[in-house]
Amino acid sequence: MNNAWICLIFAGFFEIGWPVGLKLAQSPGKTVQGIIIAVVCMAISGWLLWSAQKTIPMGTAYAVWTGLGAAGTFFVGVLFYEDPTSMMRYLGVLMIIGGVVTLKLAH
């Protein structure tokens, strides 16, 4: 795995951070802290995506970035925020992950 793909994977992980920051900002007394976390994660995620797109095709990079962010945010919501689950929701996330893996293998 080359540096661009490593940047892209980290970009996807930081993509998870901004919805978590926004969720945290809804807690009493945590508004500023949550917004700061969200903005910092957005900036880092965007910069890493920009870096990855130097060698990874834009469509592939964007799909992987959003896929990792969506799947990761789903799991964080389930594990820490009591988001609802069902077999269909898990199947949907598995399909997202499958698409991300397919894009990586097809590169």
N, C-alpha and C positions, 0 to 999 in steps of 0.2 A: 504494500500500500504506500503510495507516494505522499508527499507533503500536502498536496492539494486535497486529497481525500481526508487526511487527518484534520486539516483546517475545516473541511466541510462537516465532518462528524462533530467537532467541537462547536461549530456554528449552530448545528442542530440542538446540541445540549444547552447552549446559551439561549436559544430560541424558547426553550422551556422556562427559562428564568423570568422572562417579562410577564407572562400571564400569572405566574406565581407571585411576582412582585405586586401586580395589580390586585390580586386576591388578598394579599397581606395588607395592602393599603385600605381595604375595606374594614379592617379590624380597628376598634377604637384605640387611638393613640399611636397607630402604626402607619398613618397615611403618608407622611413624608418619607419614612424609611422604605415603605413599599414602592413608592413612586421612584425613589432613587435606585432601588434594585432593578425595577423594570427598565428604566432609561439606560442604566449601565449595561444590562444584559442585551438590550436592543442594539446599542452601539457596538458592543463586542461581537454579537452575532452577525450584524451587518458587515462589519469589517472582515470577519472570517469568511463570510460568503463571498464578498468582493475578492478576497485573496484566492479562494478556491476557484472562482470563475476565470481566473487567468489561464487555467489549463483544462478545466472541466467544462463541457458545454453548458450554456446558460440554462436550458430547459432541464437537463439532468440535475444540475446543482440545485436549482430552485425546488424541484420535486423532492429531492433527498432532504433538503433543508426543512421544507415544510412538513414532510412526512415524519422526520425524526421529532420535530417540534410538536406535531399533533399527537403522535403516539406517546411520546414522553409526557406531555401535559395530561393526556388521558390517565396514564398510570399514576402520576403524582396526585391528580384529583381523586382517584380511587383510594390510594394509600393514605393520603393525609387530609382530605377534605370531604370524605364520605360521599363522593359523587356516585350516582347510581351505576349499577352494573347489570349486565345480562349477557347471555350467550351471544346474542346478535351484536352487542356493542364490542365484545371481545373479538368476535369474528371480523368486524369492521376494522379494528386495529390490526389484527393479524394480516388482513388484506393490504393495509397501508405498509406494514413492515415487509410483506412479500414483494410489493411493488418497489420499495427502496432497494431491497436485495437484488431484484431483477435488474434494476438500473445499474447497480454497481457491477454485476456480473457481465452485463452487456457492454460495458465501457471498454 
